[in-house]
Amino acid sequence: MDKFTCLLGYTPERIAVFRALKVGDLLCAVPAFRALRRAFPNAHISLISLPWAEEFVGRYAAYFDEFIPFPGYPGLPEQALDASRTIAFLQEMQGRNFDVVLQMQGNGTIVNAMVLLLGAKATAGYYPTQHAEQFCPDERLFMPYPPDEHEVKRHVRLMEFLGIPTQDFSLEFPLTKADARRAEALSAWSEIIQQPFVCIHPGGISARRWPASHFAKAADALAAQGYTVVLTGTQPEEQTVEEVRQQMHYPALSVAGATDLGSLGWVLRKSSLLLSNDTGVAHLAVALQVPSVVIYTTSRPEEWGPLNPQRHRTIREAEATDPERVIEEAMKLLAYQGFEV
């Protein structure tokens, strides 16, 4: 029996998960979300997250019943603080009378005190052991944060700690007919699908990215083998994408700034390969089972990289000072799929 049912004396009916982070962070937690829903199929499960995640909740309706926007909190950098909205948010959450709140934000610094203010009957999550603030609200429901664990496995371990059966570590990203319609409405779509194509994503949220000149050389090498190069990115990344295109010798198609998460997923699912920095789209490729080569400039692949080394290649920045290693790994993956390279 799970710990919540044991402590409460009944099966939880109202559960809230707090994870107010970016798309890659939420994708890495999907195996844990899946286990939570299977353990409590009749519960009303809410996700408290950043405004963008309303789309995520709609896509994962099998796991979540409601999206609750998080207005920010002092010390948490992901969302600008509006004190009046935060106070109103806390008051509203207390009125929800949650049976359970799960803190899946991180190691628990700052946030553990905040989630207690949500007023749930039981609150669970991680607590920090390698930080000056070692606040553990309840040793029965809070496990030591494992800093060296892979992000996907970390959240699955939390479920297991709470007595919730888990299945596997596989990511998933449901695609819809609406995603297909938006992707196929792209002005470049008819050109994209004429022959096998690869996606190049040179942007990312990291302060340091693999150089545009390196992406251009890698893209040219793939184009020379007959692949159409499709450059992807968000609207703020359009300048970075254009820098890559201008340095290429072969033509490339750009959908930067023209896709949302779902239509990008549809484009990516149809591609032969993704080449990108370590950012959200790399996790999307894992979820869609699209082969990828990912360059890690600031994060650790042991913590954030794909768990399938046959389908995905992770390369540290120090190993990619020139594009040759990246090109080599991309060619190996494409050859493995049976394409002539």
C-alpha positions as CSV (number, residue, x, y, z in Angstrom):
1,M,0.0,0.0,0.0
2,D,1.2,3.5,-0.8
3,K,2.3,5.8,2.0
4,F,-0.4,8.4,1.4
5,T,-3.2,5.9,1.8
6,C,-1.5,4.5,4.9
7,L,-1.1,7.9,6.5
8,L,-4.4,9.4,5.5
9,G,-6.5,6.3,6.2
10,Y,-8.1,6.6,2.7
11,T,-7.1,6.8,-0.9
12,P,-6.2,10.3,-1.9
13,E,-8.9,12.0,-4.1
14,R,-7.3,15.4,-4.6
15,I,-3.6,15.5,-5.6
16,A,-1.5,18.5,-6.8
17,V,2.0,18.2,-8.3
18,F,4.2,21.2,-8.1
19,R,6.8,21.4,-11.0
20,A,7.0,24.9,-12.3
21,L,9.8,24.5,-14.9
22,K,10.4,24.2,-18.7
23,V,9.3,21.7,-21.2
24,G,12.3,19.4,-20.9
25,D,11.9,19.3,-17.2
26,L,8.3,18.2,-17.4
27,L,9.0,15.6,-20.1
28,C,11.6,14.0,-17.8
29,A,9.0,13.6,-15.1
30,V,6.4,11.9,-17.4
31,P,7.3,8.3,-16.2
32,A,6.6,9.5,-12.7
33,F,3.4,11.2,-13.7
34,R,2.3,8.0,-15.4
35,A,3.0,6.0,-12.3
36,L,1.0,8.5,-10.2
37,R,-2.0,8.2,-12.4
38,R,-2.0,4.4,-12.5
39,A,-1.7,4.4,-8.7
40,F,-4.7,6.8,-8.3
41,P,-6.9,6.3,-11.4
42,N,-9.9,8.1,-9.8
43,A,-8.1,11.0,-8.2
44,H,-8.4,14.6,-9.5
45,I,-4.7,15.4,-10.2
46,S,-3.6,19.0,-10.8
47,L,-0.3,20.3,-12.1
48,I,0.9,23.6,-10.7
49,S,3.4,25.0,-13.2
50,L,4.4,27.9,-15.3
51,P,1.8,29.5,-17.7
52,W,3.2,27.7,-20.8
53,A,2.4,24.3,-19.2
54,E,-1.4,24.7,-19.7
55,E,-0.7,23.2,-23.2
56,F,1.3,20.4,-21.5
57,V,-1.6,19.5,-19.3
58,G,-4.0,19.5,-22.2
59,R,-1.7,17.1,-24.1
60,Y,-1.4,14.8,-21.1
61,A,-5.0,14.7,-20.2
62,A,-4.6,11.0,-19.3
63,Y,-2.4,12.0,-16.4
64,F,-3.8,15.4,-15.3
65,D,-7.2,16.8,-14.8
66,E,-6.4,20.4,-14.2
67,F,-3.7,23.0,-14.8
68,I,-3.1,25.6,-12.1
69,P,-0.8,28.6,-13.1
70,F,2.0,29.4,-10.7
71,P,2.4,33.1,-10.1
72,G,6.0,32.9,-8.6
73,Y,7.5,32.9,-5.2
74,P,10.5,34.7,-3.6
75,G,13.8,33.0,-4.5
76,L,12.4,31.0,-7.4
77,P,13.9,32.4,-10.7
78,E,11.6,30.8,-13.2
79,Q,8.7,33.2,-12.8
80,A,8.7,36.9,-12.0
81,L,7.3,37.6,-8.6
82,D,4.0,39.4,-8.1
83,A,3.5,39.4,-4.4
84,S,-0.2,40.1,-4.4
85,R,-0.9,37.3,-6.9
86,T,1.3,34.9,-4.9
87,I,-0.7,35.7,-1.7
88,A,-3.9,35.2,-3.5
89,F,-2.6,31.9,-5.0
90,L,-1.6,30.5,-1.6
91,Q,-5.0,31.4,-0.2
92,E,-6.8,29.8,-3.1
93,M,-4.7,26.6,-2.8
94,Q,-5.4,26.4,0.9
95,G,-9.1,26.5,0.0
96,R,-8.7,23.5,-2.3
97,N,-8.2,21.1,0.7
98,F,-5.7,18.9,-1.3
99,D,-5.2,15.5,0.1
100,V,-1.7,15.4,-1.3
101,V,0.8,17.9,-2.7
102,L,3.9,16.5,-4.4
103,Q,7.0,18.7,-4.5
104,M,8.8,17.7,-7.7
105,Q,10.5,21.0,-8.3
106,G,13.9,20.1,-7.1
107,N,16.0,19.5,-4.1
108,G,13.6,21.4,-1.8
109,T,15.6,24.5,-1.0
110,I,13.1,27.4,-0.7
111,V,10.3,25.4,-2.2
112,N,9.7,23.0,0.7
113,A,8.6,25.8,2.9
114,M,6.3,27.1,0.2
115,V,4.5,23.8,-0.6
116,L,3.7,23.4,3.1
117,L,1.7,26.7,2.7
118,L,-0.6,25.0,0.2
119,G,-2.2,23.4,3.2
120,A,-2.5,19.8,2.0
121,K,-3.2,17.0,4.4
122,A,0.0,15.3,3.2
123,T,3.0,16.9,1.5
124,A,5.8,14.9,0.0
125,G,8.9,15.3,-2.2
126,Y,12.6,15.8,-1.8
127,Y,14.7,17.5,0.9
128,P,18.3,18.8,0.4
129,T,21.2,17.0,2.1
130,Q,24.1,19.0,0.4
131,H,22.8,22.5,1.2
132,A,22.9,24.8,4.2
133,E,19.1,24.6,4.1
134,Q,18.4,21.0,5.0
135,F,14.7,21.3,5.7
136,C,12.8,18.0,5.8
137,P,9.2,18.5,6.6
138,D,8.4,14.8,7.2
139,E,10.9,12.0,6.9
140,R,8.1,9.6,6.1
141,L,7.2,11.5,2.9
142,F,10.4,13.4,1.9
143,M,13.3,11.5,0.5
144,P,16.9,12.8,0.4
145,Y,17.4,14.5,-3.0
146,P,19.8,12.3,-5.1
147,P,22.0,14.9,-6.8
148,D,23.9,12.4,-9.0
149,E,20.8,10.5,-10.2
150,H,19.5,10.9,-13.8
151,E,16.6,13.3,-13.8
152,V,14.1,10.7,-15.2
153,K,15.2,8.0,-12.7
154,R,15.2,10.6,-9.8
155,H,11.4,11.1,-10.1
156,V,10.7,7.5,-10.6
157,R,12.6,6.8,-7.4
158,L,10.5,9.3,-5.6
159,M,7.4,7.4,-6.6
160,E,9.0,4.1,-5.4
161,F,9.9,5.8,-2.1
162,L,6.3,6.7,-1.6
163,G,5.1,3.1,-2.3
164,I,3.8,3.9,-5.8
165,P,4.5,1.1,-8.3
166,T,6.4,2.2,-11.4
167,Q,6.7,0.7,-14.8
168,D,9.7,2.1,-16.8
169,F,11.7,5.1,-17.7
170,S,10.2,5.7,-21.2
171,L,9.2,9.2,-22.2
172,E,6.2,9.9,-24.4
173,F,4.7,12.9,-26.3
174,P,1.2,12.3,-27.6
175,L,0.7,13.9,-31.0
176,T,-2.7,14.9,-32.4
177,K,-4.5,15.6,-35.7
178,A,-4.4,19.3,-34.8
179,D,-0.6,19.1,-34.5
180,A,-0.5,17.6,-37.9
181,R,-2.7,20.2,-39.4
182,R,-0.6,23.0,-38.0
183,A,2.6,21.4,-39.2
184,E,1.3,20.8,-42.7
185,A,0.1,24.4,-42.9
186,L,3.7,25.6,-42.6
187,S,4.8,27.4,-45.7
188,A,7.8,25.2,-46.1
189,W,6.0,21.9,-45.5
190,S,5.7,20.8,-49.2
191,E,9.4,21.3,-49.6
192,I,10.3,19.6,-46.3
193,I,8.6,16.3,-47.1
194,Q,10.0,15.9,-50.7
195,Q,12.9,13.8,-49.4
196,P,14.4,12.6,-46.1
197,F,15.2,15.5,-43.8
198,V,17.1,16.3,-40.6
199,C,16.2,18.9,-38.0
200,I,18.9,21.2,-36.7
201,H,18.1,23.1,-33.5
202,P,21.0,25.6,-32.8
203,G,19.2,27.5,-30.0
204,G,18.6,26.7,-26.4
205,I,18.1,28.2,-23.0
206,S,21.7,27.7,-21.9
207,A,23.9,30.7,-21.7
208,R,26.5,28.9,-23.8
209,R,25.6,27.2,-27.1
210,W,27.6,25.2,-29.6
211,P,28.8,27.8,-32.2
212,A,26.6,28.6,-35.2
213,S,29.6,28.0,-37.5
214,H,29.8,24.4,-36.2
215,F,26.1,23.8,-36.7
216,A,26.5,25.2,-40.2
217,K,29.3,22.8,-41.1
218,A,27.5,19.9,-39.6
219,A,24.3,20.8,-41.5
220,D,26.3,21.1,-44.8
221,A,27.8,17.7,-44.2
222,L,24.3,16.2,-43.9
223,A,22.9,18.1,-46.8
224,A,25.8,16.8,-48.9
225,Q,24.5,13.3,-48.3
226,G,21.1,14.3,-49.8
227,Y,19.2,15.3,-46.7
228,T,17.0,18.4,-46.6
229,V,18.1,20.5,-43.6
230,V,15.3,21.9,-41.6
231,L,16.3,24.6,-39.0
232,T,14.0,24.8,-36.0
233,G,13.8,27.2,-33.1
234,T,11.5,29.5,-31.1
235,Q,10.8,33.0,-32.1
236,P,13.5,34.5,-29.8
237,E,16.0,32.0,-31.5
238,E,15.3,33.2,-35.1
239,Q,18.5,35.3,-35.2
240,T,20.6,32.3,-34.1
241,V,18.9,30.1,-36.7
242,E,19.6,32.8,-39.4
243,E,23.2,32.9,-38.4
244,V,23.5,29.2,-39.1
245,R,21.7,29.5,-42.4
246,Q,23.9,32.3,-43.6
247,Q,27.0,30.3,-42.9
248,M,25.8,27.2,-44.8
249,H,26.9,26.5,-48.3
250,Y,23.8,24.3,-49.0
251,P,20.2,25.7,-48.9
252,A,18.2,25.1,-45.7
253,L,14.6,25.5,-44.8
254,S,13.7,27.3,-41.6
255,V,10.5,26.9,-39.5
256,A,12.0,28.9,-36.6
257,G,9.3,31.0,-34.9
258,A,6.6,29.3,-37.0
259,T,5.9,26.2,-34.8
260,D,4.4,25.6,-31.4
261,L,5.3,22.6,-29.3
262,G,2.8,20.2,-31.0
263,S,3.6,21.2,-34.6
264,L,7.3,21.1,-33.8
265,G,6.8,17.6,-32.5
266,W,5.0,16.5,-35.7
267,V,7.9,17.9,-37.8
268,L,10.5,16.2,-35.6
269,R,8.6,12.9,-35.7
270,K,8.8,12.8,-39.5
271,S,12.6,13.6,-39.5
272,S,15.5,11.2,-39.8
273,L,17.6,12.9,-37.1
274,L,17.8,15.8,-34.7
275,L,21.0,17.7,-34.1
276,S,20.7,20.2,-31.2
277,N,22.1,21.7,-28.0
278,D,20.9,20.3,-24.7
279,T,17.5,21.9,-24.6
280,G,13.8,20.9,-24.5
281,V,13.7,19.7,-28.1
282,A,16.3,17.1,-27.3
283,H,14.0,15.5,-24.7
284,L,11.2,15.8,-27.3
285,A,13.2,13.7,-29.7
286,V,13.6,11.1,-26.9
287,A,9.9,11.0,-26.3
288,L,9.2,10.7,-30.0
289,Q,11.9,8.0,-30.5
290,V,13.7,10.2,-33.1
291,P,17.5,9.6,-33.3
292,S,19.5,12.5,-32.0
293,V,23.0,13.9,-31.5
294,V,23.0,16.4,-28.6
295,I,25.9,18.7,-27.6
296,Y,26.1,19.4,-23.8
297,T,27.7,22.7,-23.0
298,T,26.6,23.3,-19.4
299,S,24.5,20.4,-18.2
300,R,25.7,16.9,-17.5
301,P,24.6,14.1,-19.9
302,E,24.7,11.6,-17.0
303,E,21.9,13.7,-15.4
304,W,20.0,14.9,-18.4
305,G,21.0,12.8,-21.4
306,P,18.9,10.2,-23.2
307,L,18.9,6.8,-21.6
308,N,19.1,4.9,-24.9
309,P,22.7,5.2,-26.3
310,Q,21.8,3.2,-29.4
311,R,19.3,5.8,-30.7
312,H,20.9,8.9,-29.2
313,R,24.4,10.3,-29.0
314,T,25.5,12.7,-26.3
315,I,28.7,14.7,-26.9
316,R,30.3,17.1,-24.4
317,E,31.4,20.5,-25.5
318,A,35.0,19.7,-24.9
319,E,34.7,16.7,-27.3
320,A,33.1,18.9,-30.0
321,T,35.6,21.8,-30.4
322,D,35.2,21.1,-34.1
323,P,32.2,19.6,-35.9
324,E,33.9,16.4,-37.0
325,R,32.9,14.3,-34.0
326,V,29.3,15.5,-34.2
327,I,29.2,14.8,-38.0
328,E,30.6,11.3,-37.5
329,E,28.0,10.4,-34.8
330,A,25.2,11.8,-37.0
331,M,26.4,9.7,-40.0
332,K,26.5,6.6,-37.8
333,L,23.0,7.0,-36.6
334,L,21.7,7.7,-40.1
335,A,23.5,4.6,-41.5
336,Y,22.1,2.5,-38.6
337,Q,18.5,3.5,-39.8
338,G,19.3,2.0,-43.2
339,F,19.6,5.2,-45.1
340,E,22.5,5.5,-47.6
341,V,25.0,8.0,-46.3
